[in-house]
Amino acid sequence: MGNQAKAKVLLVADAARSSHVAPLVTELRGSPLLEVEASTELDRLLDLRGVQAVYADWNAAPLTQAHARALSEFVESGGCVVAVGRTLTTWAAQPTVSGLAGWTPDGLTVSSELVLTPADTAEPSFRVRDRVHLLASVPPGAEPLLLTSWHYTPQVVAYERAAGLGRFVYVGLGEDPAAYAEPGFRRLVGRSLHRVAPPAPRSVFGVGLLGYGALGALHAASIGSVAGLELRAVCDHAASRRDAAATLGVTAYADGADLRGDPSVDVVVVGLPPAAHTDAVLQALDAGKHVVCEKPFALSAADCDRMIERAAANGLSLTVFQNRRWDPDFIALRNVLKSGSVGEPFYIESFVGGFAHPCGYWHSHEPISGGAVFDWGSHYIDWLLQLVPAEIATVRSVAHKRVWHDVTNADHTSVEIGFADGRQALFVHSDVAAALKPKWYVLATGGAVVGEWRDEREHTRGPDGELDETRILPTDLPARIVVLRPDGDGGAHRERLSLPRRDRLAFYRNLAAHLAHGEPLAVPARDARRTVAVMEAAMRSAREHGAVIPLRV
């Protein structure tokens, strides 16, 4: 992808709207397929040489005839115009523009939460609070892109219409600038703009799994459920796992070289133990494959750098399977902190563990897993760094080996992260914790948030008619997220948040969109590199008996 020519996109927004459009500009500039220019000058439309697409969010001065003529000529000759929010209302006074659109908007609804359904049914619905123009059917020659229901009647919110050699795209959302915070909205407009870029080499990308262990079935099921991806091959040294993979109707290899040499495989998912990640990723990149690497990305930041540099040099995509970024409790926690409703968070604790013998799998063997910090920290420290995206200043860790001497991981480990802006984060993993701490404990300037572990049981009825009870591991359930706000008298009001539905396909849906449409990766490799740098510093600190390790990432 990195060697493809870029398409030029011009984003035009009036001064009052430009700050709202800024996050979209940043996101589009992360695409390897687009060159993006942002302007607040309407006269920039008078010279569109070298531009392939115009994105407009304009609610100020109307177009002149010269502007309208320039846009019409641009579209007729093959360009694409994406008009968002009230842009068409503002510009449709010029018959030339209303002719491109095929209609003239008239009459906004009241502000309301809308359930938006993409016409591409492979994409999930999403919700936005906004005001829109009602359009019962698309104009002549147009195809719907986004639908909603208003008074039990289907309405078109976005459509695409051919005009001459080009296209006019109307997106009714965006009157409320909060729409820009909704990924579904950004995905819609981003894909319309990416259509002007050189086409991706394939509309369906073949995927090969290197390693078919404990999570192999999860990867296979997710890939098989996402449009644009197709599982083509599996490689594993164990014959029993190859036999299991063969039941999926794909080729099963015993040698990684055979998987890398398979021309039907465009993407390799590296699902080997962590100590083997770096070599496997480099070999796949050198074979010309895009790569998804299981977490943790690697056991050192230097190895992360090698993989990132090799991917960039080869013009290939590289990401890390941080699938738990879509855990319902984390999303609820992140959203409440991002909303500012409890003020600014300044202290965050996270905990996982209990009092039980560690597993006998490689996860408990430090030379392979990297240790408990890498094993569980690949989730928890990634979460912490998502919640506090500030520059890291220091890392300190203390590890205890007191009970489970038959495994090499520490029994109890704490990792303290100090940020350059003074905020603090703490991660604790323990296999000797008979008393559990909350999964999350967040203090903020206007309240707090706690993630409470759940103690629940599964019940089944035996052949004698009596109920059997099995404890569900707390880590198998999303935590209860409770928001606490001061009541003004030394106590606190408690609000338990409802959790969003788990989206198990989000990671691979993003990967397919990235490969086919150039959409930004949800998990850039440099994000995962930052997490590895913290975990590596923590392991060094623990070896040095809790020494404070300076770190700037």
C-alpha positions as CSV (number, residue, x, y, z in Angstrom):
1,M,0.0,0.0,0.0
2,G,2.8,2.4,0.8
3,N,4.0,2.5,-2.8
4,Q,0.7,3.6,-4.3
5,A,0.2,7.1,-5.6
6,K,-1.8,9.4,-3.4
7,A,-5.1,11.2,-4.3
8,K,-5.4,14.9,-3.5
9,V,-8.3,15.8,-1.2
10,L,-9.3,19.4,-0.5
11,L,-11.3,20.0,2.8
12,V,-13.1,23.3,2.8
13,A,-14.7,24.5,6.0
14,D,-15.7,28.0,7.0
15,A,-13.9,29.4,10.1
16,A,-16.7,28.5,12.5
17,R,-16.7,24.8,11.3
18,S,-12.9,24.3,10.8
19,S,-12.3,23.2,14.4
20,H,-15.0,20.6,14.2
21,V,-13.5,19.2,11.0
22,A,-10.0,19.1,12.4
23,P,-10.2,15.5,13.8
24,L,-11.3,14.2,10.4
25,V,-8.4,16.1,8.8
26,T,-6.0,14.4,11.2
27,E,-7.5,11.0,10.5
28,L,-7.4,11.3,6.8
29,R,-3.8,12.5,6.8
30,G,-3.0,9.2,8.4
31,S,-4.1,7.4,5.3
32,P,-1.3,6.2,3.0
33,L,-3.7,6.8,0.0
34,L,-4.5,10.4,0.5
35,E,-2.8,13.8,0.4
36,V,-5.0,16.2,2.4
37,E,-5.2,20.0,2.2
38,A,-7.5,22.0,4.6
39,S,-8.7,25.5,3.7
40,T,-11.1,28.1,5.1
41,E,-11.1,30.1,1.9
42,L,-14.0,29.6,-0.5
43,D,-11.9,31.0,-3.3
44,R,-9.8,27.8,-3.1
45,L,-12.5,26.2,-5.1
46,L,-11.7,28.3,-8.1
47,D,-8.5,26.3,-8.9
48,L,-9.0,22.6,-8.4
49,R,-6.1,21.5,-10.6
50,G,-4.5,18.3,-9.2
51,V,-7.4,17.7,-6.8
52,Q,-9.4,14.5,-7.0
53,A,-12.0,15.2,-4.2
54,V,-13.5,18.1,-2.4
55,Y,-15.0,17.7,1.1
56,A,-17.1,20.7,2.2
57,D,-18.6,21.6,5.6
58,W,-19.7,25.1,4.9
59,N,-22.3,27.2,6.7
60,A,-21.3,30.7,5.9
61,A,-21.2,32.8,2.7
62,P,-23.1,31.4,-0.3
63,L,-21.4,30.3,-3.5
64,T,-20.9,32.7,-6.3
65,Q,-21.6,31.7,-9.9
66,A,-17.9,31.4,-10.4
67,H,-17.6,29.0,-7.5
68,A,-20.5,26.9,-8.6
69,R,-19.2,26.7,-12.2
70,A,-15.8,25.6,-10.9
71,L,-17.4,22.8,-8.9
72,S,-19.6,21.7,-11.7
73,E,-16.7,21.5,-14.1
74,F,-14.7,19.6,-11.5
75,V,-17.4,17.0,-11.1
76,E,-18.3,16.7,-14.7
77,S,-14.6,16.0,-15.5
78,G,-14.3,13.2,-13.0
79,G,-13.9,14.8,-9.6
80,C,-15.8,13.9,-6.4
81,V,-17.6,16.4,-4.1
82,V,-18.7,15.4,-0.6
83,A,-21.2,17.9,0.9
84,V,-21.8,17.5,4.6
85,G,-24.2,19.0,7.1
86,R,-25.8,22.3,5.9
87,T,-23.4,22.7,3.0
88,L,-25.9,21.8,0.3
89,T,-28.5,24.0,1.9
90,T,-26.1,26.9,1.7
91,W,-24.9,26.2,-1.8
92,A,-28.1,25.0,-3.5
93,A,-29.2,28.6,-4.3
94,Q,-26.9,28.1,-7.3
95,P,-28.8,26.0,-9.8
96,T,-25.6,24.4,-11.0
97,V,-25.0,22.9,-7.6
98,S,-28.6,21.8,-7.0
99,G,-28.3,20.2,-10.4
100,L,-25.3,18.1,-9.3
101,A,-27.2,17.1,-6.1
102,G,-30.4,16.3,-7.9
103,W,-32.5,18.2,-5.2
104,T,-32.6,21.1,-2.9
105,P,-32.9,20.5,0.9
106,D,-35.8,22.1,2.7
107,G,-36.7,21.9,6.4
108,L,-34.5,20.4,9.1
109,T,-35.9,18.1,11.7
110,V,-35.7,18.9,15.4
111,S,-32.5,17.6,17.1
112,S,-33.0,14.0,17.9
113,E,-31.0,10.8,18.4
114,L,-31.0,8.9,15.1
115,V,-30.3,5.3,14.4
116,L,-28.3,5.3,11.2
117,T,-28.1,2.1,9.0
118,P,-25.5,1.9,6.2
119,A,-26.8,0.7,2.9
120,D,-23.8,-1.6,2.9
121,T,-25.3,-4.1,5.4
122,A,-21.9,-5.5,6.2
123,E,-21.3,-2.3,8.3
124,P,-22.9,-1.9,11.8
125,S,-25.6,0.7,12.6
126,F,-24.6,3.6,14.8
127,R,-26.4,6.5,16.6
128,V,-25.9,10.2,16.3
129,R,-27.9,13.1,17.8
130,D,-28.3,15.6,15.0
131,R,-30.8,17.6,12.8
132,V,-31.3,16.3,9.3
133,H,-33.3,17.0,6.1
134,L,-35.8,14.3,5.4
135,L,-35.5,12.6,2.0
136,A,-37.9,9.8,1.4
137,S,-36.1,8.5,-1.6
138,V,-32.8,9.3,-3.4
139,P,-32.8,11.8,-6.3
140,P,-32.8,10.4,-9.9
141,G,-29.5,8.5,-10.7
142,A,-28.4,8.3,-7.0
143,E,-27.7,5.4,-4.7
144,P,-28.4,5.5,-0.9
145,L,-25.5,5.3,1.5
146,L,-27.1,5.8,4.8
147,L,-30.7,5.4,6.0
148,T,-32.7,6.2,9.1
149,S,-36.3,5.9,10.3
150,W,-38.5,8.9,11.0
151,H,-42.0,8.4,12.3
152,Y,-41.8,4.8,11.2
153,T,-40.9,5.8,7.6
154,P,-37.5,5.0,6.0
155,Q,-35.5,8.2,5.1
156,V,-32.3,8.7,3.2
157,V,-29.6,10.6,5.1
158,A,-26.7,10.2,2.6
159,Y,-26.5,9.2,-1.0
160,E,-24.1,9.2,-3.9
161,R,-25.0,10.5,-7.4
162,A,-23.2,10.2,-10.7
163,A,-22.7,13.5,-12.6
164,G,-20.8,13.5,-15.8
165,L,-17.6,11.5,-15.2
166,G,-17.6,12.3,-11.5
167,R,-19.7,12.0,-8.3
168,F,-21.7,14.1,-5.9
169,V,-22.0,12.8,-2.4
170,Y,-24.6,14.2,0.0
171,V,-24.2,13.5,3.8
172,G,-27.0,15.1,5.8
173,L,-25.2,14.5,9.1
174,G,-22.9,17.1,10.7
175,E,-25.2,19.9,11.6
176,D,-24.3,19.0,15.1
177,P,-20.5,19.0,15.3
178,A,-20.6,16.1,17.8
179,A,-21.3,13.9,14.7
180,Y,-17.6,14.0,14.0
181,A,-16.9,12.1,17.2
182,E,-18.9,9.1,15.8
183,P,-16.7,6.6,14.0
184,G,-19.5,5.5,11.8
185,F,-19.9,9.0,10.4
186,R,-16.2,9.4,9.8
187,R,-16.1,6.0,8.2
188,L,-18.8,7.0,5.7
189,V,-17.2,10.2,4.6
190,G,-13.7,8.6,4.6
191,R,-14.8,5.8,2.3
192,S,-16.4,8.3,-0.1
193,L,-13.1,10.2,-0.3
194,H,-11.0,7.1,-0.6
195,R,-12.9,6.0,-3.7
196,V,-10.9,8.6,-5.6
197,A,-7.6,7.0,-4.6
198,P,-6.0,4.3,-6.8
199,P,-7.9,1.1,-6.3
200,A,-6.5,-1.5,-3.9
201,P,-5.0,-4.6,-5.6
202,R,-7.8,-6.8,-4.3
203,S,-11.3,-6.4,-2.9
204,V,-10.9,-9.6,-0.9
205,F,-7.7,-10.3,1.0
206,G,-6.6,-13.8,1.8
207,V,-5.5,-14.4,5.4
208,G,-3.2,-17.1,6.7
209,L,-2.9,-18.0,10.4
210,L,0.7,-18.8,11.6
211,G,-0.1,-20.8,14.7
212,Y,-3.5,-22.4,15.5
213,G,-3.4,-22.5,19.3
214,A,-5.8,-21.4,21.9
215,L,-7.0,-18.4,20.0
216,G,-6.9,-19.9,16.6
217,A,-10.6,-20.6,16.4
218,L,-11.3,-17.0,17.5
219,H,-9.2,-15.6,14.7
220,A,-10.7,-18.0,12.1
221,A,-14.3,-17.2,13.1
222,S,-13.8,-13.5,13.1
223,I,-12.0,-13.5,9.7
224,G,-14.8,-15.7,8.3
225,S,-17.4,-13.2,9.4
226,V,-15.9,-10.0,8.0
227,A,-16.5,-8.9,4.4
228,G,-13.3,-8.4,2.5
229,L,-11.3,-11.0,4.4
230,E,-11.1,-14.7,3.6
231,L,-9.2,-17.4,5.6
232,R,-7.1,-19.3,3.1
233,A,-4.5,-21.2,5.1
234,V,-3.3,-22.3,8.5
235,C,0.1,-23.3,9.6
236,D,1.0,-25.2,12.8
237,H,3.7,-27.7,13.8
238,A,1.1,-29.9,15.7
239,A,-0.7,-32.4,13.5
240,S,-3.8,-32.4,15.7
241,R,-4.1,-28.6,15.3
242,R,-3.6,-28.9,11.5
243,D,-6.4,-31.5,11.4
244,A,-8.7,-29.2,13.3
245,A,-7.9,-26.3,10.9
246,A,-8.4,-28.5,7.9
247,T,-12.1,-28.9,8.9
248,L,-12.5,-25.3,8.0
249,G,-11.8,-26.1,4.4
250,V,-8.5,-24.3,4.2
251,T,-5.0,-25.5,3.4
252,A,-3.0,-26.6,6.4
253,Y,0.8,-26.3,6.4
254,A,3.4,-27.7,8.8
255,D,6.1,-25.2,7.7
256,G,5.9,-21.4,8.0
257,A,7.8,-21.1,4.7
258,D,5.0,-22.8,2.9
259,L,2.4,-20.4,4.4
260,R,4.6,-17.4,3.5
261,G,5.0,-18.7,0.0
262,D,1.3,-19.2,-0.6
263,P,0.3,-16.6,-3.3
264,S,-3.4,-16.7,-2.1
265,V,-2.3,-15.3,1.3
266,D,-2.1,-11.5,1.5
267,V,-2.1,-11.2,5.3
268,V,-0.3,-13.3,7.9
269,V,-1.7,-13.4,11.5
270,V,1.3,-14.3,13.7
271,G,-0.2,-16.3,16.6
272,L,3.0,-17.8,18.0
273,P,4.2,-17.4,21.6
274,P,5.7,-13.9,22.3
275,A,9.3,-14.9,22.1
276,A,8.8,-16.0,18.5
277,H,6.9,-12.9,17.3
278,T,9.8,-10.8,16.0
279,D,11.4,-13.4,13.6
280,A,8.0,-14.5,12.4
281,V,6.8,-11.0,11.6
282,L,10.0,-10.0,9.8
283,Q,9.9,-13.2,7.7
284,A,6.3,-12.5,6.7
285,L,7.0,-8.9,5.8
286,D,10.0,-10.0,3.7
287,A,7.6,-12.4,1.9
288,G,5.5,-9.4,1.0
289,K,2.6,-10.0,3.4
290,H,0.7,-7.6,5.6
291,V,0.9,-8.7,9.2
292,V,-1.3,-8.9,12.2
293,C,0.8,-9.8,15.3
294,E,-0.7,-11.2,18.5
295,K,0.0,-9.3,21.7
296,P,2.4,-8.6,23.2
297,F,3.9,-7.2,20.1
298,A,7.5,-8.2,21.2
299,L,9.6,-8.5,24.3
300,S,11.7,-5.4,23.6
301,A,11.1,-2.0,22.1
302,A,14.2,-2.5,19.8
303,D,12.4,-5.6,18.2
304,C,9.3,-3.4,17.8
305,D,11.4,-0.8,15.9
306,R,12.9,-3.5,13.6
307,M,9.4,-4.7,12.7
308,I,7.9,-1.2,12.2
309,E,10.9,-0.1,10.1
310,R,10.7,-3.3,7.9
311,A,7.0,-2.8,7.3
312,A,7.5,0.8,6.3
313,A,10.4,-0.1,4.0
314,N,8.3,-2.8,2.3
315,G,5.2,-0.6,2.0
316,L,3.2,-3.1,4.1
317,S,0.6,-2.8,6.9
318,L,1.5,-4.0,10.4
319,T,-0.9,-4.0,13.4
320,V,-1.2,-5.8,16.7
321,F,-4.3,-7.8,17.8
322,Q,-5.3,-5.6,20.8
323,N,-8.8,-6.9,20.6
324,R,-9.6,-6.1,24.2
325,R,-9.8,-2.4,23.3
326,W,-13.4,-3.3,22.4
327,D,-14.2,-4.8,25.8
328,P,-17.6,-3.4,27.0
329,D,-16.3,-2.3,30.4
330,F,-13.3,-0.6,29.0
331,I,-15.3,1.3,26.4
332,A,-17.7,2.4,29.1
333,L,-14.8,3.6,31.3
334,R,-13.1,5.4,28.5
335,N,-16.3,7.1,27.4
336,V,-17.1,8.4,30.9
337,L,-13.6,9.8,31.3
338,K,-13.6,11.3,27.9
339,S,-16.9,13.0,28.5
340,G,-15.4,15.1,31.3
341,S,-18.3,14.4,33.6
342,V,-16.0,13.5,36.5
343,G,-13.4,16.1,35.7
344,E,-9.8,15.3,34.8
345,P,-8.5,11.8,35.8
346,F,-5.2,12.0,37.5
347,Y,-4.8,8.6,39.3
348,I,-5.7,5.2,37.8
349,E,-5.2,1.8,39.3
350,S,-5.9,-1.5,37.5
351,F,-5.7,-5.0,38.9
352,V,-6.1,-8.6,37.8
353,G,-5.5,-11.8,39.7
354,G,-6.6,-14.0,42.6
355,F,-5.1,-16.8,44.7
356,A,-4.7,-19.8,42.5
357,H,-1.9,-21.8,40.9
358,P,-0.7,-20.3,37.6
359,C,-1.5,-22.2,34.4
360,G,1.0,-24.7,33.2
361,Y,1.1,-23.3,29.7
362,W,3.9,-21.1,28.3
363,H,2.1,-18.0,29.7
364,S,3.7,-18.8,33.1
365,H,7.2,-19.3,31.7
366,E,9.0,-16.0,31.6
367,P,11.6,-16.8,28.8
368,I,8.7,-17.4,26.4
369,S,5.9,-15.1,27.7
370,G,8.1,-12.2,28.9
371,G,6.7,-12.7,32.4
372,A,3.4,-11.8,34.0
373,V,3.9,-8.1,33.1
374,F,4.0,-8.9,29.4
375,D,1.2,-11.6,29.7
376,W,-1.5,-9.6,31.4
377,G,0.1,-6.2,30.9
378,S,-0.3,-6.4,27.2
379,H,-4.0,-5.8,27.9
380,Y,-3.9,-3.7,31.0
381,I,-1.0,-1.4,30.2
382,D,-2.4,-0.9,26.7
383,W,-5.6,0.2,28.4
384,L,-3.9,2.6,30.8
385,L,-2.0,4.2,27.9
386,Q,-5.2,4.6,26.0
387,L,-6.8,6.3,29.0
388,V,-3.7,8.6,29.6
389,P,-2.2,9.4,26.2
390,A,0.3,11.8,27.8
391,E,4.1,11.5,27.5
392,I,5.5,8.9,29.9
393,A,8.3,10.1,32.3
394,T,9.1,7.1,34.6
395,V,8.4,3.4,35.2
396,R,8.9,1.5,38.5
397,S,8.1,-2.1,39.2
398,V,8.4,-4.5,42.2
399,A,8.0,-8.3,41.8
400,H,7.6,-11.0,44.5
401,K,8.4,-14.7,44.2
402,R,7.0,-16.3,47.3
403,V,4.6,-19.2,46.7
404,W,4.5,-20.7,43.1
405,H,8.1,-21.8,42.7
406,D,7.4,-24.4,40.0
407,V,6.7,-21.6,37.4
408,T,9.1,-18.9,36.4
409,N,6.7,-15.9,36.3
410,A,6.6,-13.7,39.4
411,D,3.8,-14.3,41.8
412,H,2.9,-10.7,42.3
413,T,4.0,-7.7,40.3
414,S,3.2,-4.0,40.4
415,V,4.0,-1.4,37.7
416,E,3.9,2.3,38.4
417,I,3.8,4.7,35.5
418,G,4.5,8.4,36.0
419,F,3.5,10.8,33.2
420,A,5.2,14.0,32.3
421,D,2.1,16.0,33.3
422,G,2.1,14.6,36.8
423,R,-0.6,12.0,36.4
424,Q,-0.1,8.5,37.8
425,A,-1.1,4.9,36.8
426,L,-0.6,1.6,38.6
427,F,-1.0,-1.9,37.3
428,V,-1.0,-4.9,39.6
429,H,-1.0,-8.6,38.6
430,S,-1.1,-11.1,41.4
431,D,-1.5,-14.9,41.7
432,V,-1.4,-14.6,45.5
433,A,-4.2,-12.2,46.1
434,A,-6.9,-13.8,48.3
435,A,-8.5,-10.3,48.5
436,L,-9.2,-8.7,45.1
437,K,-8.8,-5.1,44.4
438,P,-11.2,-3.5,41.9
439,K,-10.4,-4.0,38.3
440,W,-10.4,-0.2,37.9
441,Y,-10.0,2.6,40.5
442,V,-9.9,6.0,39.0
443,L,-9.7,9.3,40.8
444,A,-10.6,12.5,38.9
445,T,-11.0,16.2,39.9
446,G,-14.8,15.9,39.9
447,G,-15.4,12.3,41.0
448,A,-14.2,8.8,40.6
449,V,-14.9,5.6,38.6
450,V,-14.6,2.1,39.9
451,G,-14.7,-1.2,37.9
452,E,-16.1,-3.9,40.3
453,W,-15.3,-7.5,39.6
454,R,-18.4,-9.7,39.4
455,D,-18.8,-12.9,41.4
456,E,-21.3,-15.0,39.5
457,R,-22.1,-18.7,39.0
458,E,-23.3,-20.8,36.1
459,H,-26.1,-23.3,37.0
460,T,-26.8,-26.6,35.2
461,R,-29.3,-29.3,36.3
462,G,-27.8,-32.8,36.8
463,P,-29.4,-36.1,35.9
464,D,-30.7,-36.3,39.5
465,G,-32.6,-33.1,39.0
466,E,-30.4,-31.1,41.4
467,L,-28.5,-27.9,40.4
468,D,-24.8,-27.9,39.9
469,E,-23.0,-24.6,40.4
470,T,-19.8,-23.6,38.6
471,R,-18.0,-20.3,39.5
472,I,-17.3,-18.1,36.5
473,L,-13.8,-16.6,36.6
474,P,-14.1,-12.8,37.2
475,T,-11.8,-12.2,34.2
476,D,-14.4,-13.9,31.9
477,L,-17.0,-11.2,32.7
478,P,-16.9,-7.4,32.0
479,A,-16.6,-5.4,35.2
480,R,-19.4,-3.3,36.6
481,I,-18.6,0.3,36.0
482,V,-19.7,2.6,38.8
483,V,-19.4,6.4,38.6
484,L,-19.1,8.3,41.9
485,R,-19.8,12.0,42.2
486,P,-19.5,14.1,45.4
487,D,-22.8,14.8,47.1
488,G,-21.4,18.0,48.8
489,D,-21.6,16.4,52.3
490,G,-18.6,14.1,52.3
491,G,-20.3,11.3,50.5
492,A,-20.9,10.4,46.9
493,H,-23.7,9.6,44.5
494,R,-23.3,6.2,42.8
495,E,-24.3,5.6,39.1
496,R,-23.9,2.2,37.6
497,L,-23.3,2.5,33.9
498,S,-24.9,0.2,31.3
499,L,-22.3,-1.4,29.1
500,P,-22.3,-1.4,25.3
501,R,-22.7,-4.6,23.4
502,R,-19.4,-6.5,22.7
503,D,-18.2,-6.1,19.1
504,R,-16.0,-9.2,18.5
505,L,-15.5,-8.3,14.8
506,A,-14.3,-4.7,15.3
507,F,-10.6,-5.4,14.9
508,Y,-10.9,-7.4,11.7
509,R,-13.5,-5.1,10.3
510,N,-11.1,-2.2,10.7
511,L,-8.3,-4.3,9.1
512,A,-10.4,-5.0,6.1
513,A,-11.4,-1.3,5.8
514,H,-7.7,-0.3,6.1
515,L,-6.5,-2.7,3.4
516,A,-9.4,-2.0,0.9
517,H,-10.1,1.7,1.6
518,G,-7.0,3.0,3.4
519,E,-8.8,3.8,6.6
520,P,-6.5,4.3,9.6
521,L,-5.6,1.2,11.6
522,A,-7.4,1.1,14.9
523,V,-4.2,-0.3,16.5
524,P,-1.1,1.3,14.9
525,A,2.1,-0.6,15.5
526,R,3.6,2.4,17.3
527,D,0.8,2.2,19.9
528,A,1.9,-1.4,20.7
529,R,5.5,-0.4,20.7
530,R,4.8,2.2,23.4
531,T,3.2,-0.5,25.6
532,V,6.2,-2.8,25.1
533,A,8.6,0.0,26.1
534,V,6.7,0.4,29.4
535,M,6.7,-3.4,30.0
536,E,10.3,-3.7,29.2
537,A,11.2,-0.9,31.5
538,A,9.1,-2.5,34.3
539,M,10.9,-5.8,34.0
540,R,14.3,-3.9,34.2
541,S,13.0,-2.1,37.3
542,A,11.9,-5.3,39.0
543,R,15.3,-6.9,38.3
544,E,16.9,-3.7,39.9
545,H,14.7,-4.1,43.0
546,G,12.2,-1.3,42.2
547,A,14.6,1.2,40.6
548,V,12.9,4.2,38.9
549,I,13.5,3.9,35.2
550,P,13.3,7.2,33.2
551,L,11.4,6.7,30.0
552,R,10.3,9.1,27.2
553,V,7.7,7.5,24.9
